[in-house]
Each structure stands twice: as structure tokens, then as C-alpha cells.
């Protein structure tokens, strides 16, 4: 992964609502969630959610497919894993056996906190 791609991914995630959207999509797995379900679960207005999904899609972290009349969003797991690999490539000074699997292993999932509405 190029540094510029990693920066784009991290920039897209560097906002509370977008991070919450992405984490919820990761939790949903390959099945994904509709835009309506995302909006309801995160208490986000539709225009706000649409903006955040657009930013995540633009960074390549989220994919979208149409099912009947609904748009279903999923996390791009390949991009997420590429980013994690990039971030941990030189884990523990290039000696991953010193910290693996504890330091570089994912931690137990926590409950996603609802994104707070921001006053415009």
C-alpha cells in the first residue's frame, strides 16, 4: 500500500460519525446494512449519513450494492486488511514475533457508541 492511500483511508476515518459508520459496517460483515438501517442505528439524518458514506466510498473503505430498491453498504474488508497490514508492517521493530499475537492482534469487539448529532 502506498502511503498516500493509507493517508486517504485514515483521513476518511478521522471523523467520529464516519468511524462509527465504518465500525458498524465491519460488525455487519459481508451482509452489510441498508442506508436506512445505518441511519436508524446511528441516529444520523439521511443527508448527513449520505455525506459520510460518500467520503468512505471515495476513500475505498466502503462498497455499495443495490438490492431491489435498497442500497446495501458493506465495509471493504480487503482495503481494511491492507491498511492494517501497512500499519503493522514493521511491528515491534520488524520483529513481529516479539509482539505477535498480543500487540498486533485485534481486540475483543466493543459495543459501538452512537455518533452524536452535531449542530449546524
Backbone bond lengths (Angstrom), bond angles and torsions (degrees), N, CA, C in turn:
res aa  C-N    CA-C-N  psi(-1)  N-CA   C-N-CA  omega(-1)  CA-C   N-CA-C  phi
1 X - - - 1.460 - - 1.524 108.44 -
2 X 1.303 114.16 135.68 1.469 120.45 176.10 1.531 109.55 -74.58
3 X 1.312 115.84 149.33 1.471 119.96 178.16 1.519 111.44 -58.48
4 X 1.328 117.16 -37.07 1.464 120.38 -178.69 1.535 111.16 -64.60
5 X 1.325 116.94 -35.14 1.462 120.48 177.38 1.526 110.24 -68.69
6 X 1.332 116.16 -42.17 1.468 120.10 177.75 1.522 110.44 -61.59
7 X 1.321 116.75 -41.12 1.461 120.68 178.73 1.526 110.53 -63.64
8 X 1.320 117.47 -40.76 1.476 121.12 178.49 1.524 110.44 -63.09
9 X 1.333 116.94 -43.97 1.467 120.69 178.42 1.532 110.68 -62.40
10 X 1.318 115.83 -48.55 1.464 119.76 -178.05 1.523 111.81 -65.82
11 X 1.335 116.51 -36.71 1.467 120.19 177.62 1.520 111.26 -62.62
12 X 1.331 116.00 -41.34 1.464 120.00 179.56 1.521 111.17 -65.11
13 X 1.324 117.04 -32.64 1.467 121.01 -178.89 1.526 112.96 -86.31
14 X 1.320 116.99 -8.40 1.462 121.43 -175.07 1.525 112.45 -84.18
15 X 1.304 116.54 43.87 1.459 122.90 177.05 1.522 105.80 -148.98
16 X 1.315 116.80 133.59 1.458 122.11 -170.83 1.530 114.60 -55.59
17 X 1.317 117.31 -47.47 1.467 119.84 -179.16 1.519 111.76 -66.85
18 X 1.345 116.89 -42.58 1.465 119.70 179.52 1.524 111.14 -64.77
19 X 1.314 116.68 -39.41 1.461 119.86 177.29 1.527 110.25 -62.98
20 X 1.319 117.22 -41.05 1.470 121.07 177.96 1.527 111.30 -64.29
21 X 1.335 117.36 -42.00 1.461 121.69 177.85 1.523 109.43 -60.84
22 X 1.327 116.77 -48.96 1.454 120.80 -177.48 1.529 111.18 -62.69
23 X 1.307 117.47 -44.11 1.466 120.61 -179.96 1.529 111.02 -63.68
24 X 1.312 117.16 -38.23 1.464 120.59 178.32 1.534 110.41 -66.00
25 X 1.326 116.75 -39.35 1.459 120.41 177.58 1.531 111.60 -67.44
26 X 1.323 116.62 -36.99 1.465 119.82 176.12 1.523 109.22 -62.63
27 X 1.315 115.75 -43.21 1.457 121.15 179.57 1.530 111.30 -63.88
28 X 1.320 117.47 -35.01 1.469 121.90 -179.00 1.522 112.11 -71.32
29 X 1.317 117.72 -22.72 1.460 121.17 178.28 1.515 112.65 75.17
30 X 1.323 115.33 -158.71 1.465 121.88 -175.14 1.525 112.85 -65.65
31 X 1.321 117.30 -22.89 1.468 121.03 178.82 1.520 110.98 -65.57
32 X 1.319 117.24 -36.52 1.458 122.08 178.98 1.513 113.31 73.90
33 X 1.305 115.09 -173.46 1.465 122.46 -179.70 1.519 109.26 -139.78
34 X 1.317 115.22 148.23 1.464 119.47 174.99 1.528 109.05 -74.90
35 X 1.313 115.04 160.36 1.463 119.83 177.95 1.528 110.09 -59.31
36 X 1.323 117.45 -39.99 1.461 121.20 178.96 1.520 112.55 -62.28
37 X 1.337 116.66 -42.02 1.463 120.18 177.58 1.519 111.31 -64.76
38 X 1.333 115.95 -42.01 1.469 119.60 177.60 1.523 110.92 -60.30
39 X 1.327 116.38 -46.99 1.470 120.91 -179.04 1.524 110.88 -60.29
40 X 1.318 116.61 -42.80 1.466 120.60 -178.92 1.520 111.53 -67.87
41 X 1.329 117.05 -44.49 1.468 120.65 -177.07 1.519 112.03 -67.73
42 X 1.320 117.12 -31.45 1.466 120.69 -177.17 1.523 113.45 -103.19
43 X 1.329 117.09 0.23 1.472 121.87 -178.45 1.525 111.71 52.99
44 X 1.321 114.94 46.40 1.465 120.58 177.83 1.517 109.87 -109.72
45 X 1.335 117.73 138.23 1.472 119.59 174.53 1.534 109.44 -64.38
46 X 1.323 116.64 148.63 1.466 121.08 -177.49 1.527 114.35 -53.96
47 X 1.344 119.70 -45.01 1.470 118.53 179.29 1.532 112.75 -62.94
48 X 1.318 116.39 -37.33 1.464 120.46 178.76 1.519 110.42 -66.28
49 X 1.334 116.53 -45.93 1.459 120.44 178.48 1.520 110.34 -61.22
50 X 1.324 117.71 -43.14 1.460 122.03 179.77 1.529 110.69 -57.99
51 X 1.318 116.93 -43.14 1.466 121.45 178.20 1.523 110.56 -60.90
52 X 1.332 117.06 -47.84 1.460 120.80 -178.14 1.526 111.96 -65.91
53 X 1.328 117.55 -40.43 1.460 120.56 176.90 1.523 110.87 -63.24
54 X 1.312 116.48 -38.15 1.461 120.83 177.72 1.528 110.86 -62.03
55 X 1.320 116.90 -41.92 1.461 121.15 178.88 1.533 111.01 -64.72
56 X 1.317 116.29 -42.78 1.468 120.74 179.42 1.532 111.31 -67.73
57 X 1.337 116.68 -39.21 1.465 120.37 176.89 1.525 110.36 -65.29
58 X 1.313 116.73 -42.80 1.458 121.52 179.46 1.519 112.76 -60.63
59 X 1.329 116.10 -32.42 1.465 120.89 178.60 1.529 111.73 -83.49
60 X 1.328 116.76 -7.10 1.457 120.39 178.86 1.517 114.70 83.97
61 X 1.326 117.52 14.80 1.463 121.11 -177.93 1.519 113.42 -93.65
62 X 1.329 116.87 -16.57 1.466 121.71 -177.12 1.521 108.59 -130.82
63 X 1.328 115.19 143.01 1.461 122.05 175.73 1.520 108.43 -119.19
64 X 1.310 115.14 159.64 1.462 120.63 -177.14 1.520 109.16 -136.48
65 X 1.328 115.42 140.89 1.465 120.84 174.33 1.519 108.06 -137.62
66 X 1.320 114.97 154.33 1.460 120.38 179.02 1.513 108.78 -97.15
67 X 1.319 116.44 130.92 1.457 123.34 171.59 1.514 106.69 -126.14
68 X 1.298 115.39 106.74 1.450 122.19 -176.76 1.521 108.40 59.30
69 X 1.325 117.85 -116.74 1.466 120.80 -179.24 1.518 112.73 -99.30
70 X 1.326 117.37 2.62 1.471 121.10 -176.63 1.520 111.74 -105.70
71 X 1.321 114.86 148.41 1.454 121.29 170.00 1.522 106.74 -97.95
72 X 1.329 116.53 125.36 1.454 122.25 -179.32 1.526 108.03 -108.20
73 X 1.309 115.76 125.90 1.456 122.09 -178.59 1.513 110.00 -104.54
74 X 1.328 115.85 139.27 1.457 121.91 175.71 1.521 109.23 -134.01
75 X 1.315 114.92 153.17 1.459 119.75 173.47 1.523 107.72 -71.13
76 X 1.313 116.65 144.58 1.457 121.76 174.15 1.530 106.17 -86.90
77 X 1.331 115.67 93.42 1.457 121.02 -174.22 1.527 112.37 -65.26
78 X 1.323 117.36 -31.94 1.465 119.77 177.22 1.528 110.47 -63.13
79 X 1.337 116.43 -44.49 1.470 120.34 178.73 1.520 110.70 -66.07
80 X 1.333 117.25 -41.05 1.460 120.77 178.94 1.528 110.43 -61.63
81 X 1.337 116.49 -46.17 1.463 119.54 -179.21 1.520 112.07 -66.82
82 X 1.337 116.85 -34.95 1.460 120.60 175.26 1.525 110.94 -62.32
83 X 1.334 115.80 -42.90 1.459 120.22 178.89 1.525 110.53 -64.26
84 X 1.317 117.14 -44.66 1.470 120.20 178.57 1.525 110.87 -61.74
85 X 1.316 117.37 -40.90 1.465 120.80 177.46 1.522 110.84 -63.16
86 X 1.326 115.66 -43.50 1.461 120.12 178.47 1.530 110.81 -59.91
87 X 1.332 116.54 -44.09 1.459 120.99 -177.71 1.530 112.87 -69.60
88 X 1.315 117.16 -29.48 1.463 120.35 -176.99 1.528 112.53 -108.11
89 X 1.330 116.83 10.63 1.458 121.85 -176.98 1.525 112.36 -53.50
90 X 1.285 117.16 -41.80 1.464 121.40 -178.71 1.522 111.27 -111.91
91 X 1.314 114.84 34.59 1.458 120.82 -179.25 1.531 110.36 -52.73
92 X 1.301 115.75 135.38 1.474 122.51 176.25 1.526 111.66 57.03
93 X 1.317 116.29 46.05 1.458 120.88 176.58 1.517 113.52 66.29
94 X 1.320 116.79 30.48 1.450 120.24 -179.99 1.516 113.56 81.61
95 X 1.323 116.80 7.41 1.462 121.69 178.56 1.528 108.87 -119.28
96 X 1.332 117.15 74.40 1.458 120.02 -174.97 1.525 113.57 -59.89
97 X 1.337 117.40 -21.81 1.468 118.66 178.78 1.528 111.87 -64.79
98 X 1.335 117.23 -19.85 1.465 120.50 177.77 1.526 112.57 -73.01
99 X 1.322 116.72 -30.44 1.462 118.93 -176.30 1.523 113.40 -117.58
100 X 1.303 117.08 -19.01 1.467 119.88 -178.25 1.519 109.72 -73.47
101 X 1.268 120.74 146.19 1.453 126.39 -3.25 1.520 113.00 -90.19
102 X 1.324 119.07 -2.26 1.463 121.27 -171.35 1.525 113.09 -65.98
103 X 1.316 119.07 -56.94 1.462 121.11 -172.93 1.526 112.86 -72.27
104 X 1.306 117.34 -33.52 1.466 119.83 -175.71 1.518 112.91 -102.21
105 X 1.315 117.59 1.33 1.466 120.59 -179.98 1.523 109.87 -87.17
106 X 1.327 117.59 145.92 1.464 119.64 176.51 1.525 110.55 -62.17
107 X 1.311 115.47 146.92 1.451 120.50 178.09 1.516 110.09 -90.58
108 X 1.311 116.04 166.42 1.461 122.21 178.71 1.524 109.40 -56.72
109 X 1.333 117.71 130.93 1.477 120.46 -179.16 1.525 111.61 -60.67
110 X 1.318 114.45 143.42 1.462 121.02 175.43 1.508 108.68 -109.86
111 X 1.312 115.66 166.11 1.457 120.90 177.00 1.525 108.63 -68.29
112 X 1.311 116.06 136.99 1.460 120.89 179.10 1.525 108.59 -76.60
113 X 1.310 114.98 130.15 1.458 120.67 178.23 1.515 108.08 -84.83
114 X 1.311 116.46 135.27 1.462 120.28 179.39 1.523 109.75 -61.88
115 X 1.314 115.28 137.56 1.447 120.95 177.12 1.533 108.47 -67.83
116 X 1.326 114.42 139.23 1.462 118.45 178.78 1.514 109.88 -81.83
117 X 1.326 115.07 141.69 1.465 119.83 174.89 1.518 108.47 -72.13
118 X 1.285 115.05 138.96 1.467 120.39 178.13 1.530 108.43 -107.73
119 X 1.304 115.03 137.55 1.467 119.65 179.11 1.525 108.61 -74.14
120 X 1.308 116.92 136.34 1.472 121.10 -179.56 1.493 109.97 -84.20
